[in-house]
Amino acid sequence: MGNRKAPRTADNDAPVTHGADDLPMVAVSSYNLELRNKQGFIGDRANKSAFRDALDTWRKRIRKGGDDPLGDVPTDALSKRDIDALLKEEDTEAAALVRAAVDDFAVELAEVLMRYLKEDAWKETERIAVGGGFKDSKTGLMAIARAQLLLKAEGVKVRLSPIAHHPDEAGLIGAVHLIPSWMLKGHDAILAVDIGGTNIRAGVVKLNLDDDTNFGKAKVWKSELWRHADDEPKRTATIEYLIRMIEGLIGKANKAKLALAPVIGIGCPGIIAADGSIARGGQNLPGGNWESTHFNLPEALRKEIPRIDDQPTFVIMHNDAVVQGLSEVPRMRDAKAWAAVTIGTGLGNVSFISKTDQNPKPK
């Protein structure tokens, strides 16, 4: 990921390195691996579309010999809840069909993970946390469990487990781990943003440092979700809407007398440069052109929200899979090397090395 020169905060007081390798409690050994085979990026074999492709493939095969147990409803029209409901009817063809798709997807997921584990940054990995929207379903949990069995059967001694927090919250809670806890003493919460290819979430994350100085008790207090994929906004309109979301959350925090730290933590797809620009990988973001050399999201937010609680705004951004993975830091303290994948529009990936001194204090 190369050497980075740290820019400065708005008040020129502390260094800010967006997309940093060196974080307070972990080192990021890799993220956003773009491994390819003849068919393209291997991660595309295990994103949320891949499961629906597997289900659709089974439906087409079944129609060759009889009726489709799911009828005429297009696969893309089935929600996660619809698909999970089919599994409850255990002895039906519909349930068997979903299980067949789960098995096929789990094979692909296991094979992708085994390929990642051949990379130098992943070779010592002891545990892999699996997140993203697909995890938030019975179908997704079955696929994760099935992939774990397949890894064991191949002699791969890596523990696979779902990310503990709800997908809507993990990408917000992880943002607190971008910042040393000593910098946030005296504050109750920070603002966090999770930008994805389908949704944008913004929230207030309570730190609860009195209960755990390493953010093990951090929780989302309030959040808002915008499904931008339905509106297809331009980039400028997207930023304007996001600013309104953040300002609304600041108002709610002030009304509740929460002491907000002057911090906005952001998770965003792609390779994040030290200055906060997106070097590559932002092609699924709304409105396009997020990788322009003339656009910088942290600067855009700081310009429109220059102060929080009468202090200069500090914006810190990293890759969205990194941030979602960071939500697992409190549960990975016993693992020296660990990783996370997020199953969503794409397959996000990140690997970490835990630090011995997980929360160093300034001298």
N, C-alpha and C positions, 0 to 999 in steps of 0.2 A: 504493500500500500504506500510505500515511499516515505520520504522525509517531508515534514510539514513545518511551515513557519506559522507560529501562533499569532492570529490577529488579536485585537484588544477589545474589551468591553466598551460600552458607550462612555463610561467615565474614566477609561484608560487606567483602571485600577488592577485588573486581573487578566491573565491570558485566557483566551478562548480558542480551543482547537475543535472545530467541528469535525465529525467523522474520526475521532481520535482512536488510536490503538491502545493507549494507556488511559484506563479509567480508574476511578477510585478503588474498586474492589476486584476488578478483573483486568486482564489484558486481552484485547481482541486479536486473536491470531489469524483470523481470516473472516471475510464476509462477502456475500454476493458472488460466490464462486460461479463462473460462467462456463461450466464444463459442457462440451459438445460431443455428440456422436454424429453419425451420418444423417440422422433424422433431425438434428438441431440441438437445442439446449436439453440436457438430460433432465433438468428439473421440471420441464413441461410434462414429463411422463407421470408426475405425481402431484400436479396442482388440482384445484377443485374441478376444473373442466375435464381432467383426465378421468375422474370417477364417473362423471356423467357420460363421457364417451364410452367407458366400459359398460355402463348400464344400457346405453343405446345400442351398442354392438350386440349384446346379448338379446335385446328385443328383436333386432333384425334377424338374428339366427333362429330365434324361436318361431317367428312368423313363417319360416320355410316349412314348418311341420304342424302348424295349428294356430290357435288364437293367442294373441299377446295377452298375458294376464293383467297387464296394465291398461288394456283397451287402446283407445285412440289418442289419449292425452300425450302431447309431445314431452319428451324427457326434460327439456329445458323449462317446461311449465310446472314441473313438480318441485315444490319447496322442500327444504330439509325436513320440515315437519311432516310433509306428505310421505316422504320416503321412509322416515322413521316409523310412521304409523303402519306401514306395510309389514315391518318386521314383527309387529305385535301379533299378527295372524300367522303363528309359527308354522302351521301345517299347510299353508297355501302355496300355490305356484308363485304368487307375487313375492312372498317372503323369500322363497328359494332363489328367485331371480335377483333380488337385492343382495342376498348373501353371495351369490356367484360374482356379482360386480364388485362387492367388497373384497373377495378373495383375489380377483384379478388386480384391483388397485393396490392391495397390500403387497403383492408380488413386485409391482413396479416400484412402490415406495421402498421396500427392502433393498431392491437392486440399486436404486439411486443412492440410498444411504451407504451401502457397501462401496459404491464408487467414490463417494465423498471420503470415506474412511481410508482410502488409499492415498489421499493427499497428505503431504507432510504435516500440514496444520491440524489435521484430524486424526493422525495415527495413534495418538495417546488417549483419544476420547474414551471416557468411562461411561458417560450418560448422555442421552440425547432427549431434549424436551421438544415436544411437538405441539405447535400452536396454530393460529390462523382460524378462520371461520369454520372450516370443515371439521375441526376438532369439536365444535359445539353441536354435536349431534350423536345419536346412538350409532349411526352408520360410521361416522368418523372414528369414534372410540373403538368400534369393532375392528376397523381397518388398522388402527395403531396396534391393538393387541395381536392381531393376526401377523402384522409385520414383525412384531417382537418374536413370535414363535418361529418365523422364517429365519430371522437372524440367528436365533439359538440353534436352529437346525443346521445352519452353515458354520457353526462353531464361532460365531461372532459374539464375544463377551461384552456387549454393550447394553446397558439398560435403557429401554425406551419408555417414556411416560408422557402423558398429556401435560401441557402447561397448566398450572393450578388455577390461575385466574381466568375468568371469562374473557373470550377474545376481545370484547369491547373495552375491557379494562386493562388487560395485560400491556397493550401498547401505550397506555397512559402511565400506569404505575412504573413501568420500566424506565421512564424518563427521569425519575428521581435518582437513579443510579448513575446518571451522567455527571452528577455534581457531588463533591464531598459533603458529608453531613455537617461537618463543622461550619461550612459556609452558610448553612441554613438555620443555625441555632437562633432562637428567638422568633421564628416564623412558624405558622401552623400548616401552610400548604404552598404548593406551586401550581402553575398552569401547565398543562401538557396537551399536545396535539399529535394525533396519529393520522397520517395522510395515506390513503390507499388508492388502488385503481378503481374502486367502486364507491367507497365511503370516505368521509372525513369525520373524525371524532375529535372533540375538544373537551377538556374536563379540568376540574379542580381536584388535585390529589392531596389528601391530608397526609402529613408526614408521620405523625404520632411518634416523634422522636423520644418522648418520655418512656415509651414502651419498648422501643428497640432503636438504638442509635445507628443501626445499619439498615434502616428502612424496612425491616421485616414485617412491620405492622402498617405500612402505608396502604391507604385505601382510597378509591375514587369517591369523592363526596358528592359532586354534581358533574353531569356530562351531557353533551348534546351530540346528536348524530345527524349528519347530512348525507343522504345518498345522492351524490352528485351525478352518478351515472344516469339517473332519470332525467336530469336537467341539461346535461351536456354543455356546461358553461365554458366560456373562454377562460384563459388563465387569469386575466385581470379581474373578471367577475368572481372567480373562485377565491382569490385573495381577499377581495372586498367582503365576501360572505364570511370567510374565516375570521376576518377582523371583527365583524359584528358578533360572531359567536364568542370570541374571546372577551370582547367588551361586555357582553351580556353576563358572562361568567364572573368577570371582575365585579360587576354590580351586585351579583348575588352573594359573592364572598364578602364584600363590604357590608352589605345589609345584615349578614349573619355575624359580623364582627370577627371574621377569620383574618388573621394576620398573614396576608399573602407575601411570600418572598417575591422580589422583582425578577422572576425567572419564568421563561417559557421554554419548555423542553419539547423538541419535535422529533418524531420518527417519520422518515420519508423514504420511499423506494429509491434505489440507485446507489452509486458510489458517491459519497459525500466528501467534497474537497475541504481542506482546512479553512478556507474562507467562507464556507457555507454554500458554495455553488454546487450544482449536481453535475459531476463529470460525465456520467453516462448511466443508463438504466432507468431514466424517468419517462420512458415512452408511453406508459399507461396512465400518466397523470392527466387530469382534466385540462382541456384547452390547448395542450401541446406546448412545445418550446420552453420547457422548464430547464433545459440544459443550455440555454442561451448564455453567452458570456456577459450579456447585458441584464441578466436577471439573477437576483440573490434573495431567496425567501427570508432568511433571518434579517437581512437589512431592510427588506420591505416591511416586515412586522415591527421592527424597532422604530422605523420612521413613523408609522401610523400609531404605535403605542409606545411613545418614548419613555414613559414613566409608569411605574406600578407602585401604589402606596407611597407616592412622592419620592421614589428612588429610581435611578436610571435602569431601564429594562435590560436584562441580560438574556440573550437568546442562544440556546445551544441545540444543535441538530446532529442527528446520526441516522444511519440506515434503519428502516422500520423493523426489519428482522432482528437487528442488533438490540433495538430498544425493547421489543417484545421479549426477546430472550433474556434481557437484563431483569425482567420481572421475576425470573427464577433464581436470581442470585441468593436470596435467603435459604432456598431449599437445596442449593448446590454447594454449600460450604464444605461438604465432606468429599467433594470431587475435585481433583487437581485440574483435570482437563475435561471439558464438557462442551456440548454444542446444542444448537436449537435449529429447528426448521419450522417454517410457517406455511401452512397449506392454504393458499388463497388464490387470487388472480394468477399469481406465479408461485413458485416454491422458493421462499426466502431461506437463506442459510447463513449461519454464523458459528464460529468456534471460539471458545474462551479458554484462558488459563486463569485459575483462581490465584489470588495473591495471598501470601502467608499473613501479612499485615493488611487486613482488608479495609481498614479505614484510617490511614495515616493522618496524624495531626500536624499542623504547621509548626515549625521550630520557632 
